Amino acid sequence: MQWWAWIVVGAILLGSELTVVNAQFYLVFLGAAALIVGMIDLLGVHFADWMQWLTFGLLSALSMVSFRRRIYERLRRTLPSMNAGPKGESVLLPAPLPPGGSCRVEFRGASWNVQNGGHTLIEAGAHARIDRVDGLTLIVHAEPSIQ
């Protein structure tokens, strides 16, 4: 292939990574390898076609195996963690809640069933910590009292 064809293919692969693949970092290494092969040919080191393809394949595979995971983890590490549920949040109980008992509470603007998953009574007006969500029921336990 001609040097300019390798550079065009490299640019298309790099552009595709940014627009289509959602930054999974697979096409980046193919595009970079194509650009390197094109630059080598442009600098005057002419290889046979089979040698260009071999160089492209080796550069792609080696760089992907060597660097993809480290680069991907470094870029993804900066994303904030996402709390998908109410686990760990607190609810105010309107009625006493014995172990295994349930009642209704207002939480995040909706009415929820709440069940005491602990082994102690939670008094009316006390805060309870959400352990997990089971269907449409919040499983809670008593929060330690702050003194």
Residue frames relative to the residue before (quaternion, step in Angstrom):
aa qw qx qy qz dx dy dz
M 1.0000 0.0000 0.0000 0.0000 0.00 0.00 0.00
Q 0.5339 -0.6097 0.4851 0.3286 3.52 -1.22 0.50
W 0.6465 -0.5454 0.3707 0.3836 3.58 -1.18 0.55
W 0.6689 0.5104 -0.3092 0.4433 3.58 0.95 -0.86
A 0.6098 0.5467 -0.3585 0.4481 3.61 1.10 -0.59
W 0.6349 0.5177 -0.3305 0.4687 3.58 1.01 -0.78
I 0.6660 0.5014 -0.3040 0.4611 3.59 0.96 -0.85
V 0.6363 0.5115 -0.3282 0.4752 3.60 1.01 -0.77
V 0.6550 0.5017 -0.3104 0.4721 3.59 0.93 -0.90
G 0.6437 0.5236 -0.3157 0.4603 3.60 0.97 -0.82
A 0.6662 0.4930 -0.3029 0.4705 3.57 0.94 -0.86
I 0.6401 0.5144 -0.3263 0.4681 3.60 0.99 -0.78
L 0.6642 0.4976 -0.3117 0.4627 3.60 0.92 -0.84
L 0.6559 0.4957 -0.3144 0.4747 3.60 0.95 -0.80
G 0.6603 0.4984 -0.3033 0.4730 3.59 0.98 -0.81
S 0.6290 0.5322 -0.3303 0.4605 3.57 1.05 -0.75
E 0.6143 0.5509 -0.3487 0.4445 3.58 1.00 -0.75
L 0.7047 0.4774 -0.2698 0.4502 3.56 0.94 -0.87
T 0.7806 0.3690 -0.1818 0.4706 3.58 1.02 -0.73
V 0.7894 0.3599 -0.1697 0.4675 3.60 0.97 -0.75
V 0.7899 0.4023 -0.1912 0.4214 3.57 0.65 -1.10
N 0.4005 -0.7466 0.4539 0.2760 3.62 1.24 -0.06
A 0.6392 -0.6071 0.3098 0.3561 3.56 0.87 1.06
Q 0.2726 0.7507 -0.5520 0.2398 3.58 0.75 1.01
F 0.3741 -0.7890 0.4184 0.2498 3.56 1.36 -0.03
Y 0.3887 0.6600 -0.5493 0.3341 3.54 0.63 1.15
L 0.7285 0.4388 -0.2468 0.4646 3.57 0.81 -0.99
V 0.5115 0.6404 -0.4253 0.3839 3.60 1.20 -0.36
F 0.7028 0.4661 -0.2737 0.4624 3.57 0.88 -0.91
L 0.6163 0.5155 -0.3469 0.4838 3.59 1.09 -0.61
G 0.6703 0.5022 -0.2938 0.4606 3.57 0.94 -0.92
A 0.6566 0.5005 -0.3142 0.4687 3.58 0.96 -0.84
A 0.6412 0.5146 -0.3276 0.4656 3.60 0.99 -0.78
A 0.6448 0.5088 -0.3248 0.4690 3.60 0.97 -0.79
L 0.6443 0.5122 -0.3216 0.4680 3.59 0.98 -0.79
I 0.6510 0.5129 -0.3213 0.4582 3.61 0.96 -0.80
V 0.6514 0.4968 -0.3205 0.4756 3.60 0.94 -0.84
G 0.6465 0.5139 -0.3160 0.4670 3.60 1.00 -0.77
M 0.6653 0.4941 -0.3058 0.4688 3.58 0.98 -0.81
I 0.6113 0.5385 -0.3527 0.4605 3.60 1.04 -0.71
D 0.6734 0.4804 -0.2909 0.4807 3.59 0.94 -0.90
L 0.6385 0.5324 -0.3225 0.4526 3.59 1.02 -0.79
L 0.6792 0.4956 -0.2864 0.4594 3.61 1.05 -0.74
G 0.6459 -0.5777 0.3026 0.3969 3.57 1.24 0.09
V 0.5531 0.5523 -0.4190 0.4621 3.60 1.22 0.11
H 0.0685 -0.8361 0.5442 -0.0034 3.57 -0.11 1.30
F 0.1328 -0.7778 0.6133 0.0355 3.53 -0.81 1.10
A 0.5623 -0.5308 0.4885 0.4042 3.55 -1.30 0.24
D 0.6727 -0.5184 0.3398 0.4041 3.57 -1.18 0.52
W 0.6659 0.5018 -0.3191 0.4505 3.58 0.89 -0.87
M 0.6450 0.5124 -0.3196 0.4682 3.60 1.09 -0.66
Q 0.6099 0.5328 -0.3469 0.4731 3.60 1.10 -0.67
W 0.6763 0.4866 -0.2911 0.4702 3.58 0.91 -0.91
L 0.6313 0.5213 -0.3270 0.4720 3.58 1.03 -0.73
T 0.6498 0.5063 -0.3079 0.4761 3.58 0.96 -0.88
F 0.6346 0.5292 -0.3169 0.4656 3.58 0.98 -0.87
G 0.6876 0.4887 -0.2862 0.4543 3.58 0.83 -0.94
L 0.6731 0.4929 -0.2951 0.4657 3.57 0.92 -0.89
L 0.6549 0.5030 -0.3139 0.4685 3.59 0.93 -0.87
S 0.6467 0.5236 -0.3180 0.4544 3.59 0.96 -0.87
A 0.7137 0.4654 -0.2653 0.4513 3.55 0.73 -1.09
L 0.6901 0.4856 -0.2959 0.4477 3.59 0.80 -0.94
S 0.6827 0.4713 -0.3036 0.4686 3.60 0.88 -0.85
M 0.6431 0.5179 -0.3340 0.4545 3.61 0.99 -0.75
V 0.6802 0.4778 -0.2880 0.4755 3.59 0.90 -0.90
S 0.7198 0.4737 -0.2551 0.4387 3.58 0.94 -0.87
F 0.8456 0.2614 -0.0808 0.4584 3.58 0.83 -0.95
R 0.5307 0.6828 -0.4164 0.2808 3.62 1.05 -0.58
R 0.7010 0.4781 -0.2950 0.4394 3.58 0.69 -1.03
R 0.6700 0.5019 -0.3090 0.4514 3.60 0.90 -0.88
I 0.6776 0.4766 -0.3008 0.4724 3.60 0.89 -0.87
Y 0.6571 0.5176 -0.3107 0.4514 3.58 0.92 -0.92
E 0.6756 0.4821 -0.2980 0.4714 3.61 0.90 -0.87
R 0.6385 0.5234 -0.3344 0.4544 3.58 0.99 -0.77
L 0.6914 0.4593 -0.2889 0.4770 3.60 0.93 -0.80
R 0.7012 0.4646 -0.2738 0.4664 3.60 0.96 -0.76
R 0.5469 0.6329 -0.3995 0.3751 3.59 1.17 -0.45
T 0.6669 0.5314 -0.3094 0.4209 3.60 1.04 -0.66
L 0.5422 0.6126 -0.4160 0.3971 3.59 1.21 -0.19
P 0.4561 -0.6785 0.4852 0.3102 3.61 -0.90 0.79
S 0.5089 -0.6232 0.4829 0.3457 3.54 -1.12 0.60
M 0.3149 -0.7608 0.5451 0.1577 3.53 -1.09 0.73
N 0.2536 -0.7476 0.5968 0.1436 3.54 -0.79 1.04
A 0.2024 -0.8372 0.5005 0.0875 3.57 -0.26 1.25
G 0.8088 0.2199 -0.1121 0.5338 3.59 1.09 -0.40
P 0.6495 -0.5570 0.3691 0.3629 3.53 -1.30 0.06
K 0.3414 0.7603 -0.4994 0.2369 3.62 1.24 0.06
G 0.7881 0.2909 -0.2435 0.4848 3.54 -0.93 0.99
E 0.5917 0.5575 -0.3804 0.4409 3.58 1.20 -0.24
S 0.4265 -0.7098 0.5149 0.2216 3.54 -1.30 0.30
V 0.1175 -0.7662 0.6273 0.0755 3.56 -1.17 0.70
L 0.3776 -0.6985 0.5643 0.2261 3.56 -1.19 0.65
L 0.2779 -0.7908 0.5272 0.1396 3.58 -0.65 1.12
P 0.3482 -0.7611 0.5089 0.2013 3.61 -0.81 0.97
A 0.7797 0.2091 -0.1010 0.5815 3.61 1.20 -0.42
P 0.5988 -0.5405 0.4178 0.4181 3.60 -1.17 0.36
L 0.1568 -0.8022 0.5743 0.0452 3.54 -1.02 0.84
P 0.2177 -0.7910 0.5574 0.1271 3.62 -0.29 1.23
P 0.6642 -0.4792 0.3616 0.4455 3.63 -1.20 0.28
G 0.8072 0.2051 -0.1938 0.5185 3.57 -0.80 1.05
G 0.5715 0.6074 -0.3748 0.4049 3.59 1.26 -0.24
S 0.1983 -0.7820 0.5787 0.1193 3.55 -1.26 0.32
C 0.0035 -0.7633 0.6460 0.0098 3.53 -1.35 0.41
R 0.4830 -0.6363 0.5065 0.3244 3.58 -1.31 -0.04
V 0.0209 -0.7819 0.6230 0.0047 3.57 -1.11 0.78
E 0.4270 -0.6342 0.5683 0.3042 3.51 -1.33 0.30
F 0.1157 0.7811 -0.6017 0.1205 3.56 -0.78 1.08
R 0.8417 -0.0408 -0.0368 0.5372 3.55 -0.74 1.14
G 0.7268 -0.4754 0.2398 0.4340 3.56 0.93 0.92
A 0.7015 0.3798 -0.2719 0.5383 3.60 1.22 0.27
S 0.4666 -0.6520 0.5214 0.2922 3.53 -1.27 0.44
W 0.0766 -0.8080 0.5839 -0.0167 3.58 -0.81 1.10
N 0.4191 -0.6077 0.5943 0.3192 3.51 -1.32 0.38
V 0.0986 -0.7751 0.6225 0.0436 3.55 -1.03 0.82
Q 0.0814 -0.7888 0.6088 0.0244 3.55 -0.94 0.92
N 0.4054 -0.7009 0.5342 0.2430 3.56 -0.98 0.90
G 0.1456 -0.8114 0.5643 0.0449 3.57 -0.47 1.22
G 0.5715 0.5995 -0.3745 0.4169 3.59 1.28 0.03
H 0.5518 -0.6200 0.4572 0.3195 3.55 -1.35 -0.17
T 0.6960 0.4213 -0.2731 0.5133 3.59 1.27 0.11
L 0.5802 -0.5737 0.4608 0.3492 3.52 -1.29 0.53
I 0.1938 -0.7410 0.6295 0.1304 3.58 -1.04 0.80
E 0.3906 -0.7574 0.4817 0.2044 3.56 -0.58 1.19
A 0.5996 -0.5384 0.4525 0.3818 3.55 -1.31 0.43
G 0.7865 0.2836 -0.2351 0.4957 3.58 -0.97 0.88
A 0.5708 0.5798 -0.3865 0.4344 3.60 1.27 -0.02
H 0.4504 -0.6540 0.5313 0.2954 3.52 -1.27 0.39
A 0.1285 -0.7695 0.6222 0.0657 3.54 -1.10 0.77
R 0.3845 -0.7166 0.5427 0.2100 3.56 -1.08 0.83
I 0.3980 -0.7155 0.5253 0.2317 3.59 -0.93 0.95
D 0.2810 -0.7660 0.5622 0.1352 3.58 -0.76 1.11
R 0.7730 -0.1754 0.1796 0.5826 3.55 0.86 -0.99
V 0.3741 -0.6741 0.5786 0.2661 3.53 -1.36 0.13
D 0.0831 -0.7800 0.6201 0.0133 3.56 -0.84 1.05
G 0.7928 -0.1182 0.0309 0.5971 3.58 -0.03 1.30
L 0.7568 -0.2892 0.2535 0.5285 3.56 -0.54 -1.25
T 0.5807 0.5678 -0.3623 0.4573 3.56 1.26 0.45
L 0.2910 -0.7249 0.5999 0.1728 3.54 -1.00 0.93
I 0.2082 -0.7552 0.6104 0.1174 3.58 -0.76 1.06
V 0.0517 -0.8327 0.5496 -0.0446 3.56 -0.60 1.22
H 0.1262 -0.7365 0.6490 0.1429 3.52 -1.40 0.12
A 0.6397 -0.5403 0.3814 0.3917 3.56 -1.22 0.45
E 0.3807 -0.6843 0.5687 0.2517 3.54 -1.06 0.80
P 0.5182 -0.6132 0.4740 0.3616 3.58 -1.03 0.66
S 0.4551 -0.6923 0.4855 0.2790 3.56 -0.94 0.86
I 0.3319 -0.7319 0.5685 0.1761 3.54 -1.07 0.88
Q 0.0167 -0.8195 0.5724 -0.0209 3.58 -0.66 1.07
